[in-house]
Amino acid sequence: MFYRLNKKGWVMVLESAIAVIILFSFLFTAISRQSIELNEQNEFYNIANKLAEKTYENDEIRNYVLNGDEDEINNFLNEEIGRMKVKANAEGCISDADENCFIEAEAEEIAVSEVVIASDFNSYAVKKLRIFVYKS
């Protein structure tokens, strides 16, 4: 009643199983790398949005924007990036509300957030601050 096992058949089944395991491990590795890249992109956008929120909540920074003082804005942004302990750079660009401004940065990924600051108590002035967050 005992049958001889077909050894060649079992070897083929074992080889097929190993091939499937190798294939799935490669696919899972590729998928996990894509999710890491997407998380990094989302991180830059979240950082840019957090910096924008901190900018319009801080009255001193709002006054710097209304006065057009980009150096003080960039100092503030770099201090905040340092507090977040993120390896990224941030730059601000101030313009009138109906104009666009840009920076010169060589980076693979740049996230931009902007804040419109309408006025202070002394005068009516509309300024726009664009915050660029990038990894160089």
Buried (B, 14 or more C-beta within 10 A) or exposed (E): EEEEEEEEEEEEEEEEEEEEEEEEEEEEEEEEEEEEEEEEEEBBBBBBBBBBEBBBEBEEBBEBBBBEBBEBBBEBBBEBBEEBEBEBBBBBBBBEEEEEBEBEEEBEBBBBBBBEBEEBEEEEBEBBBBBBBBBE
